[in-house]
Amino acid sequence: VQLVESGGGLVQPGGSLRLSCAASGFSVSSYAMSWYRQAPGKEREWVARLSGGGGGTNYADSVKGRFTISRDNFKNTVSLQMNSLKPEDTAVYYCKASRFDSWGQGTQVTVSS
C-alpha cells in the first residue's frame, strides 16, 4: 500500500488549491478514504471522509462548505478541492485509507499574504 500526496503550495487567503492522493496496492473505490492535516505544533486532525461504494461525504466543521473530497476510480486517486482558504488552513495534508495504517509523506499547504 502506497499513498502519494501532491498539489500543495503557497496561496493567498481566499484562494484555492486542489490536492491529489495517488494510491497503489489497493483500489480507492473499495474503501473509505480520508484527508487529515497537521499544523505546526498541533496534533494531526481529520478533515474530510469519503465512504467506499456509495460515496457519502463528511467534513470537519472547520472546512465544511469550503472543501470537497472526491475520487477518480479510473486514476485510483482521491482529491481535496479547497476553496476560500484561510491562514488557519496552513498545514501538511495527508490522505489515508480507512482499512490500512499507511500514511504518505504529505503535501504542504501554506495560506499567507
ZAMARGU-4260 file (C-alpha; in steps of 0.2 Angstrom, whole numbers, plus 5000, padded with zeros to 4 digits):
<rodrens>
0) 5000/5000/5000 | 5007/5017/4995 | 5000/5034/4996 | 5007/5049/4987 | 5000/5067/4990
5) 5003/5081/4979 | 4996/5098/4974 | 5001/5109/4989 | 5009/5126/4989 | 5008/5144/4994
10) 4992/5153/4991 | 4984/5169/4997 | 4969/5170/5009 | 4953/5167/4999 | 4962/5157/4986
15) 4960/5139/4980 | 4971/5123/4979 | 4967/5105/4973 | 4976/5091/4982 | 4978/5074/4975
20) 4982/5057/4983 | 4988/5044/4971 | 4985/5026/4978 | 4994/5010/4974 | 4992/4992/4981
25) 4973/4994/4983 | 4958/5002/4975 | 4951/5018/4982 | 4934/5013/4976 | 4933/4999/4988
30) 4937/5008/5004 | 4933/5024/5014 | 4946/5037/5011 | 4950/5052/5022 | 4961/5068/5022
35) 4970/5074/5038 | 4981/5088/5041 | 4994/5093/5054 | 4998/5111/5058 | 5015/5116/5066
40) 5015/5112/5085 | 4997/5103/5084 | 4990/5086/5083 | 4985/5078/5067 | 4967/5081/5064
45) 4954/5074/5052 | 4947/5085/5038 | 4936/5075/5027 | 4930/5057/5023 | 4923/5049/5008
50) 4914/5032/5010 | 4918/5017/5000 | 4905/5012/4987 | 4891/5024/4988 | 4902/5039/4991
55) 4894/5048/5006 | 4905/5063/5012 | 4908/5070/5029 | 4918/5086/5034 | 4926/5094/5049
60) 4916/5109/5054 | 4931/5120/5051 | 4931/5116/5032 | 4913/5112/5029 | 4906/5122/5014
65) 4924/5126/5008 | 4932/5109/5005 | 4926/5095/4994 | 4933/5077/4994 | 4931/5066/4978
70) 4939/5051/4970 | 4943/5046/4952 | 4941/5027/4952 | 4950/5026/4934 | 4965/5035/4940
75) 4964/5027/4958 | 4966/5044/4966 | 4957/5054/4979 | 4956/5073/4978 | 4953/5088/4990
80) 4947/5104/4982 | 4950/5118/4994 | 4942/5135/4992 | 4941/5151/5002 | 4957/5146/5010
85) 4961/5154/5027 | 4978/5156/5036 | 4972/5143/5049 | 4971/5130/5035 | 4990/5130/5034
90) 4996/5113/5037 | 5004/5097/5030 | 4989/5087/5022 | 4989/5068/5021 | 4977/5055/5014
95) 4973/5039/5022 | 4963/5023/5018 | 4952/5018/5032 | 4957/5000/5030 | 4976/5002/5031
100) 4988/5010/5043 | 4999/5018/5029 | 5002/5036/5028 | 5010/5046/5013 | 5023/5059/5015
105) 5010/5073/5015 | 5009/5089/5005 | 5012/5106/5012 | 4999/5120/5011 | 5003/5137/5016
110) 4990/5151/5016 | 4998/5168/5018 | 4998/5185/5010
</rodrens>
